[in-house]
């Protein structure tokens, strides 16, 4: 997957994820890429800086997107849904730890029984899995898991 920083002709900035640069170009030409703010299809790639990961792909000093929610309302509901998602994954999938990429390939190639798994993988391993057609999804990190 490729993440592009995009900008519309009204200077609205947003991100877009594409399976390849060719897919972005094709979608852009036919007007599928739209600004989520105004709906404009006059969208171009914004200037981007390459992401250079820190040692072991950990970006300790890099700001990350976080959510703080009130005790009630839509944001509180989203946090509850993230907790429920994590609970369902833990109850219904097998934890394979740092062997995630290897196990995902074996399950995908029918060398192991079909089952849901979760674990840890580097950014590069996730990219390779996605390039191989093996879908992966990041799990939300909950505040209580960071202590």
C-alpha positions in Angstrom: 0.0 0.0 0.0 1.1 3.5 -0.7 0.0 6.5 1.3 -0.1 9.8 -0.6 -0.6 13.3 0.8 -3.1 14.9 -1.5 -4.4 18.4 -2.0 -7.4 19.6 -4.0 -7.8 22.8 -6.0 -9.3 24.5 -2.9 -6.2 23.7 -0.8 -7.8 21.0 1.3 -5.1 18.5 2.4 -5.9 14.8 3.0 -4.4 11.4 2.7 -5.1 8.6 0.3 -4.1 5.0 0.3 -3.5 3.1 -2.9 -2.3 -0.4 -3.8 0.2 1.1 -6.2 1.2 4.3 -7.9 -0.4 3.0 -11.1 -3.7 2.6 -9.3 -3.5 6.2 -8.0 -2.9 7.5 -11.5 -5.8 5.4 -13.0 -8.2 6.6 -10.3 -7.1 10.2 -10.6 -7.6 10.2 -14.4 -11.2 8.9 -14.2 -12.1 11.3 -11.3 -12.5 8.7 -8.6 -10.1 10.4 -6.2 -12.2 13.1 -4.4 -11.5 15.6 -1.7 -13.4 14.5 1.4 -14.1 18.1 2.4 -15.5 19.7 -0.8 -15.8 16.7 -3.2 -13.5 18.2 -5.8 -11.9 15.7 -8.2 -9.2 18.2 -9.2 -6.7 16.5 -6.8 -2.9 16.3 -7.0 -0.1 14.8 -4.9 1.2 17.2 -2.2 4.9 17.5 -1.6 5.9 14.6 0.7 9.0 13.9 2.7 10.2 10.3 2.7 9.6 8.5 5.9 13.0 7.2 7.3 12.3 4.8 10.2 14.3 5.0 13.3 16.3 2.0 14.5 14.0 -1.1 14.6 11.2 0.8 12.9 10.3 2.5 16.2 9.6 6.2 16.0 9.6 7.2 19.6 10.0 10.9 19.0 7.5 11.1 16.2 4.1 12.4 17.0 1.3 9.9 16.6 -2.4 10.4 16.0 -4.3 9.9 19.3 -7.9 10.3 20.5 -9.1 11.7 23.8 -12.8 11.1 24.3 -15.5 12.5 26.6 -17.3 10.0 28.8 -20.3 10.2 26.5 -21.0 10.8 22.8 -19.5 9.7 19.5 -15.9 9.6 20.5 -16.6 7.6 23.6 -18.6 5.2 21.5 -15.6 4.8 19.1 -13.3 4.0 22.0 -15.7 1.4 23.3 -15.8 -0.1 19.8 -12.0 -0.3 19.7 -12.0 -2.1 23.0 -14.6 -4.5 21.8 -12.6 -5.1 18.6 -9.5 -6.0 20.6 -11.5 -8.2 22.9 -13.0 -10.1 19.9 -9.5 -10.5 18.3 -8.1 -11.9 21.6 -11.0 -14.3 22.0 -11.3 -15.5 18.4 -7.8 -15.5 17.0 -4.6 -17.2 17.8 -1.7 -15.1 19.1 1.5 -16.0 17.2 3.7 -13.2 18.4 6.7 -12.2 16.3 6.1 -15.1 13.9 3.1 -13.3 12.4 4.4 -12.8 8.9 5.6 -16.4 8.6 2.4 -17.8 10.0 0.2 -15.6 7.8 2.0 -17.0 4.7 1.5 -20.6 5.9 -2.2 -20.1 6.6 -2.6 -18.2 3.3 -0.8 -21.0 1.3 -3.0 -23.7 3.0 0.0 -25.2 4.6 -1.6 -24.7 8.0 -5.3 -24.9 9.0 -7.3 -21.9 8.2 -7.6 -19.7 11.3 -7.4 -16.1 12.3 -4.1 -15.1 13.8 -2.6 -11.9 15.3 0.8 -10.9 16.4 3.6 -8.5 15.6 5.2 -7.6 12.3 7.5 -4.9 11.1 6.3 -2.3 8.6 8.4 -4.0 5.9 6.9 -7.4 6.7 3.3 -5.9 6.5 4.2 -4.3 3.1 5.5 -7.6 1.8 2.4 -9.5 3.0 0.1 -6.9 1.4 2.1 -7.1 -1.9 1.6 -10.9 -1.8 -2.2 -10.4 -1.5 -2.4 -11.3 2.2 -4.6 -8.8 3.9 -3.4 -7.4 7.3 -5.1 -4.9 9.5 -3.4 -2.9 12.3 -5.1 -3.3 15.7 -5.8 -0.1 17.7 -3.5 0.4 20.7 -5.5 1.0 23.8 -4.3 3.4 26.5 -4.1 0.7 29.1 -1.7 -1.3 26.9 0.9 1.4 26.9 1.6 1.3 30.7 
